[in-house]
């Protein structure tokens, strides 16, 4: 997988910002229901494209490496500091 393939998959799934794995799955299921070949608006080509895009993005998210150091934690979760440290980020 390269970055262009990932960007194309995100476009197919209409993802423009951060997303959790559960949100990704919800989006995939929503689009699958619309474009499934057995549905009135179904489109087999679009359905296959959605499946491939979901697999690619899901694989990327599954294999993402996380750093568990304190600085990254607070960067990802700025409001999780104790209330007395709340203004630390501002």
GROMACS elastic network, one bead per residue, 0.5 to 0.9 nm:
[ bonds ]
;  ai    aj funct       b0    kb
    1     4     6  0.82909   500
    1     5     6  0.62429   500
    1     6     6  0.71269   500
    1    56     6  0.78732   500
    1    60     6  0.87125   500
    2     5     6  0.54351   500
    2     6     6  0.64762   500
    2     7     6  0.88822   500
    3     6     6  0.50398   500
    3     7     6  0.61799   500
    3     8     6  0.86403   500
    4     7     6  0.50528   500
    4     8     6  0.61717   500
    4     9     6  0.86221   500
    5     8     6  0.51046   500
    5     9     6  0.62062   500
    5    10     6  0.86589   500
    5    53     6  0.87459   500
    5    56     6  0.83115   500
    6     9     6  0.50956   500
    6    10     6  0.62290   500
    6    11     6  0.86953   500
    6    53     6  0.80229   500
    6    56     6  0.70367   500
    6    57     6  0.66804   500
    6    60     6  0.83498   500
    7    10     6  0.50597   500
    7    11     6  0.62527   500
    7    12     6  0.87308   500
    8    11     6  0.50712   500
    8    12     6  0.62854   500
    8    13     6  0.87559   500
    8    53     6  0.77948   500
    9    12     6  0.50924   500
    9    13     6  0.63205   500
    9    14     6  0.84781   500
    9    15     6  0.86926   500
    9    49     6  0.83868   500
    9    50     6  0.78980   500
    9    52     6  0.77418   500
    9    54     6  0.71563   500
    9    56     6  0.69892   500
    9    57     6  0.67623   500
   10    13     6  0.51641   500
   10    14     6  0.59091   500
   10    15     6  0.51184   500
   10    16     6  0.71768   500
   10    53     6  0.71363   500
   10    54     6  0.85308   500
   10    57     6  0.73483   500
   11    15     6  0.61487   500
   11    16     6  0.75872   500
   11    53     6  0.88011   500
   12    15     6  0.78697   500
   12    46     6  0.87843   500
   12    49     6  0.73019   500
   12    50     6  0.63316   500
   12    53     6  0.66275   500
   12    54     6  0.88455   500
   13    24     6  0.84838   500
   13    27     6  0.71229   500
   13    28     6  0.69974   500
   13    31     6  0.77105   500
   13    50     6  0.65689   500
   13    53     6  0.69176   500
   13    54     6  0.73677   500
   14    27     6  0.85461   500
   15    18     6  0.78581   500
   15    19     6  0.76911   500
   15    24     6  0.85201   500
   15    27     6  0.87193   500
   16    19     6  0.87166   500
   19    22     6  0.81796   500
   19    23     6  0.60036   500
   19    24     6  0.63911   500
   20    23     6  0.51021   500
   20    24     6  0.61176   500
   20    25     6  0.86497   500
   20    61     6  0.87759   500
   21    25     6  0.62111   500
   21    26     6  0.86290   500
   21    58     6  0.73711   500
   21    61     6  0.73262   500
   21    62     6  0.87024   500
   22    25     6  0.51057   500
   22    26     6  0.62245   500
   22    27     6  0.86508   500
   23    27     6  0.61204   500
   23    28     6  0.85207   500
   24    27     6  0.51321   500
   24    28     6  0.61289   500
   24    29     6  0.86506   500
   24    54     6  0.78376   500
   24    57     6  0.84425   500
   24    58     6  0.78407   500
   25    29     6  0.61295   500
   25    30     6  0.85089   500
   25    54     6  0.80428   500
   25    58     6  0.85686   500
   26    29     6  0.51652   500
   26    30     6  0.60875   500
   26    31     6  0.86695   500
   27    30     6  0.50748   500
   27    31     6  0.62283   500
   27    32     6  0.84637   500
   28    31     6  0.52912   500
   28    32     6  0.59647   500
   28    33     6  0.86140   500
   28    50     6  0.72322   500
   28    51     6  0.78125   500
   28    54     6  0.65220   500
   29    33     6  0.61341   500
   29    34     6  0.87004   500
   30    33     6  0.53869   500
   30    34     6  0.66029   500
   30    35     6  0.89718   500
   31    34     6  0.51304   500
   31    35     6  0.61499   500
   31    36     6  0.81964   500
   31    47     6  0.80469   500
   31    50     6  0.74077   500
   32    35     6  0.53032   500
   32    36     6  0.54391   500
   32    42     6  0.89794   500
   32    47     6  0.63621   500
   32    50     6  0.72218   500
   32    51     6  0.79479   500
   33    36     6  0.55628   500
   33    39     6  0.73285   500
   33    42     6  0.84118   500
   34    37     6  0.88046   500
   34    39     6  0.67351   500
   34    40     6  0.82513   500
   34    41     6  0.64116   500
   34    42     6  0.63617   500
   34    43     6  0.86348   500
   34    47     6  0.86877   500
   35    38     6  0.82479   500
   35    39     6  0.67365   500
   35    40     6  0.84455   500
   35    41     6  0.61215   500
   35    43     6  0.51737   500
   35    44     6  0.71176   500
   35    45     6  0.88365   500
   35    46     6  0.65051   500
   35    47     6  0.53464   500
   35    50     6  0.86611   500
   36    39     6  0.55126   500
   36    40     6  0.85927   500
   36    41     6  0.78769   500
   36    43     6  0.63379   500
   36    44     6  0.66350   500
   36    46     6  0.84178   500
   36    47     6  0.57491   500
   36    48     6  0.89386   500
   37    40     6  0.78848   500
   37    41     6  0.78323   500
   37    43     6  0.52818   500
   37    44     6  0.51072   500
   37    45     6  0.87941   500
   37    47     6  0.72669   500
   38    41     6  0.84161   500
   38    42     6  0.60896   500
   38    43     6  0.85958   500
   38    44     6  0.89096   500
   39    43     6  0.83538   500
   40    43     6  0.89210   500
   42    46     6  0.82323   500
   42    47     6  0.77187   500
   43    46     6  0.53613   500
   43    47     6  0.60221   500
   43    48     6  0.86977   500
   44    48     6  0.62006   500
   44    49     6  0.85737   500
   45    48     6  0.53003   500
   45    49     6  0.62627   500
   45    50     6  0.87377   500
   46    50     6  0.61337   500
   46    51     6  0.86360   500
   47    50     6  0.51217   500
   47    51     6  0.62639   500
   47    52     6  0.87227   500
   48    51     6  0.50567   500
   48    52     6  0.61944   500
   48    53     6  0.85347   500
   49    52     6  0.52267   500
   49    53     6  0.61013   500
   49    54     6  0.85729   500
   50    53     6  0.50680   500
   50    54     6  0.60490   500
   50    55     6  0.86030   500
   51    54     6  0.51721   500
   51    55     6  0.62386   500
   51    56     6  0.86808   500
   52    55     6  0.51918   500
   52    56     6  0.62344   500
   52    57     6  0.87403   500
   53    56     6  0.51634   500
   53    57     6  0.61936   500
   53    58     6  0.83933   500
   54    57     6  0.52878   500
   54    58     6  0.58291   500
   54    59     6  0.83296   500
   55    58     6  0.51408   500
   55    59     6  0.59504   500
   55    60     6  0.85477   500
   56    59     6  0.51829   500
   56    60     6  0.62732   500
   56    61     6  0.87302   500
   57    60     6  0.50439   500
   57    61     6  0.61817   500
   57    62     6  0.85684   500
   58    61     6  0.50620   500
   58    62     6  0.60251   500
   58    63     6  0.85746   500
   59    62     6  0.50648   500
   59    63     6  0.61557   500
   59    64     6  0.85330   500
   60    63     6  0.53145   500
   60    64     6  0.60689   500
   61    64     6  0.52448   500
   61    65     6  0.88411   500
   62    65     6  0.86067   500
   67    70     6  0.89040   500
   67    72     6  0.69527   500
   67    73     6  0.82317   500
   68    71     6  0.85439   500
   68    72     6  0.69025   500
   68    73     6  0.66324   500
   69    72     6  0.56763   500
   69    73     6  0.63560   500
   69    74     6  0.89900   500
   70    73     6  0.50391   500
   70    74     6  0.63216   500
   70    75     6  0.85764   500
   71    74     6  0.53481   500
   71    75     6  0.61427   500
   71    76     6  0.86751   500
   72    76     6  0.61078   500
   72    77     6  0.84008   500
   73    76     6  0.52237   500
   73    77     6  0.59490   500
   73    78     6  0.80050   500
   73    80     6  0.89775   500
   74    79     6  0.77998   500
   74    80     6  0.70921   500
   74    81     6  0.74006   500
   75    78     6  0.55877   500
   77    80     6  0.56229   500
   77    81     6  0.81485   500
   78    81     6  0.66795   500
   78    86     6  0.81724   500
   78    89     6  0.70667   500
   79    82     6  0.81320   500
   79    83     6  0.85271   500
   79    86     6  0.66424   500
   79    89     6  0.87753   500
   80    83     6  0.83879   500
   80    86     6  0.81445   500
   81    84     6  0.79416   500
   81    85     6  0.58306   500
   81    86     6  0.59218   500
   81    88     6  0.86037   500
   82    85     6  0.53400   500
   82    86     6  0.63273   500
   83    87     6  0.82753   500
   84    87     6  0.75018   500
   84    88     6  0.86050   500
   85    88     6  0.52918   500
   85    89     6  0.82921   500
   86    89     6  0.69569   500
   86    90     6  0.82286   500
   87    90     6  0.53244   500
